[in-house]
Amino acid sequence: MRHVSRRTVLAGAALTAGLANGLARPAIAQAAPLKVGMMLPFSGTYAALGENIAAAFELMLAESGGKFGGRPVTLVRLDDESDPAKAPANANRLVERDNVDVLLGTVHSGVVMALVQAAREHEVPLIIPNAGNVAATRELCSPPVFRSSFSNWQPAYGMGRVLAARGVKKAAWVTWDYAAGKESGDGFRDGLRAGGAELTHTLTLPFPETNFQPILAQLGGLGVEVVGAFFAGGGAIQFVKDYAASGLRDKIPLCGSGFLTEGVLKPQGAAANGIQTALHYGDGLDNPKNTAFRAAFKTKTSRDADVYAVHGYDAGQMLAAGLTATKGDATATQALAAGILAATIDSPRGPFKLSASHNPIQTMWLREARDGQNKVIGTAVEALADPGTGCKMAGA
């Protein structure tokens, strides 16, 4: 028998009920609250990221009068604890027990794959507000799956393009031996190649090891002009400090994907000064939307907005665009997707549209770490789309 999803059953029931009462399905949809399941890390290492995503999504919802597509919105929060082992059960809990209409999540790439699977199997719209693993919008792309953030490939590609444009010919890449590091390294390599440069060496260590001394000892003898890196959190703090302490900083410039310095400049201290990175957001972006967003987020949370808050806010904007197109019907997957794809999202990072594989086409900004900020100093690449390799959706 053909697989029948929960969404199909619910949609059919709603239509039947509507017809029995002489009402069209959109009227039924607007009568009931829309339930959004927010599966994010609200505890542990990534709790601050999850809270900023959630707070910014709530901010956008409040700006929309508490409704998307004419329907009042109810939020169901679930702490995923950044635990991939618990992810399938958590995703199924939201869909099967809580009967959410839309999924929002998450930060950890290992956790998000359970959400992608649930969205594909049950035809529930999913917006990914951070996790950058490329599979979600490449080989596992699907009509109900969207990303409001980035693919791991994008920021590092932007950095590679900048280096090649400066005349760099040979570079090395340092990262943990895991998917995010590899996918970022692929972007760095492709960006270099696009400008005639070459990635000559890739050095890795097991995740989440932070004994960088064996790798640092090799870098000086590789004959490269620059070192690119992808680390985040505690690993990024330690690597940047160790790189400076080794004496390499003044001999071979260090750069990387924006997450090398994002959110960790304070503990990195003076060791980070001068490091250039590429990311789709940065400190000092001067546009009216960003100015208003940062002020509103500060008022709501007493915290400064960051790239994670931007992801959450834009997830709300994307969902609003899709539900406006369907008059609040979250089960109309194709029409919802068409509405999101047709929209230009007025983001604090700058306006963007989504690619055919549902990943943002966005500017990668060049940033430099200065006095505790990742100051935007220029453009790395404008309107950069992830390649969407392996995506079989129409138009991709």
DASUL-V245055 format. One record per pair of residues at least 4 apart in sequence whose C-alpha atoms are under 6 Angstrom apart, sorted by sequence separation. I is the first residue (numbers start at 1). J is the second residue. If there is no record, write none. Layout:
BEGIN
I|J / I|J
END
This chain:
BEGIN
7|11 / 19|23 / 43|47 / 51|55 / 62|66 / 67|71 / 92|96 / 93|97 / 94|98 / 95|99 / 118|122 / 119|123 / 134|138 / 135|139 / 136|140 / 137|141 / 164|168 / 179|183 / 193|197 / 231|235 / 232|236 / 238|242 / 239|243 / 248|252 / 249|253 / 258|262 / 261|265 / 268|272 / 289|293 / 290|294 / 293|297 / 297|301 / 298|302 / 305|309 / 320|324 / 323|327 / 332|336 / 347|351 / 354|358 / 355|359 / 369|373 / 18|23 / 41|46 / 42|47 / 61|66 / 67|72 / 95|100 / 119|124 / 135|140 / 136|141 / 163|168 / 176|181 / 192|197 / 193|198 / 231|236 / 244|249 / 298|303 / 323|328 / 346|351 / 354|359 / 369|374 / 18|24 / 41|47 / 66|72 / 67|73 / 94|100 / 106|112 / 175|181 / 192|198 / 298|304 / 345|351 / 354|360 / 368|374 / 18|25 / 345|352 / 353|360 / 354|361 / 367|374 / 368|375 / 42|50 / 344|352 / 353|361 / 367|375 / 41|50 / 344|353 / 352|361 / 367|376 / 15|25 / 40|50 / 189|199 / 326|336 / 352|362 / 366|376 / 367|377 / 294|305 / 366|377 / 366|378 / 341|354 / 366|379 / 322|336 / 325|339 / 365|379 / 366|380 / 365|380 / 364|380 / 134|151 / 322|339 / 364|381 / 132|150 / 321|339 / 322|340 / 363|381 / 125|144 / 126|145 / 127|146 / 128|147 / 129|148 / 130|149 / 132|151 / 133|152 / 258|277 / 321|340 / 363|382 / 127|147 / 129|149 / 132|152 / 255|275 / 257|277 / 258|278 / 363|383 / 255|276 / 256|277 / 257|278 / 258|279 / 362|383 / 363|384 / 102|124 / 104|126 / 106|128 / 109|131 / 255|277 / 318|340 / 361|383 / 362|384 / 102|125 / 103|126 / 104|127 / 105|128 / 107|130 / 108|131 / 361|384 / 87|111 / 91|115 / 105|129 / 107|131 / 109|133 / 236|260 / 361|385 / 210|235 / 82|108 / 84|110 / 88|114 / 226|252 / 228|254 / 281|307 / 84|111 / 87|114 / 172|199 / 177|204 / 225|252 / 226|253 / 227|254 / 228|255 / 229|256 / 230|257 / 232|259 / 244|271 / 156|184 / 160|188 / 164|192 / 169|197 / 170|198 / 171|199 / 172|200 / 174|202 / 176|204 / 177|205 / 228|256 / 232|260 / 169|198 / 170|199 / 171|200 / 172|201 / 173|202 / 174|203 / 175|204 / 176|205 / 177|206 / 231|260 / 153|183 / 157|187 / 161|191 / 172|202 / 174|204 / 176|206 / 230|260 / 241|271 / 152|183 / 153|184 / 156|187 / 157|188 / 160|191 / 161|192 / 164|195 / 176|207 / 237|268 / 357|388 / 152|184 / 156|188 / 160|192 / 164|197 / 153|187 / 157|191 / 42|79 / 33|71 / 35|73 / 38|76 / 41|79 / 43|81 / 33|72 / 34|73 / 35|74 / 36|75 / 37|76 / 38|77 / 39|78 / 40|79 / 41|80 / 356|395 / 357|396 / 30|70 / 33|73 / 34|74 / 35|75 / 40|80 / 41|81 / 356|396 / 30|71 / 39|80 / 41|82 / 181|230 / 171|224 / 170|224 / 171|225 / 173|227 / 175|229 / 170|225 / 171|226 / 172|227 / 173|228 / 174|229 / 175|230 / 171|227 / 173|229 / 290|348 / 289|348 / 37|100 / 36|100 / 35|100 / 36|101 / 40|105 / 35|101 / 36|102 / 37|103 / 38|104 / 39|105 / 40|106 / 36|103 / 37|104 / 281|349 / 280|363 / 280|364 / 279|364 / 280|365 / 278|364 / 279|365 / 278|365 / 278|366 / 277|366 / 278|367 / 277|367 / 276|367 / 283|374 / 284|375 / 276|368 / 282|374 / 283|375 / 275|368 / 283|376 / 274|368 / 275|369 / 282|376 / 274|369 / 273|369 / 273|370 / 156|257 / 155|257 / 266|372 / 265|372 / 7|122 / 6|122 / 7|123 / 5|122 / 159|278 / 158|278 / 155|278 / 155|279 / 149|311 / 148|311 / 148|315 / 129|311 / 129|312 / 158|364 / 146|358 / 147|359 / 162|380 / 137|357 / 158|380 / 158|381 / 138|388 / 141|391 / 138|389 / 139|390 / 68|320 / 138|390 / 139|391 / 56|309 / 60|313 / 138|391 / 69|323 / 53|308 / 57|312 / 69|324 / 53|309 / 56|312 / 57|313 / 60|316 / 52|309 / 56|313 / 71|328 / 69|327 / 70|328 / 53|312 / 57|316 / 69|328 / 30|328 / 29|329
END
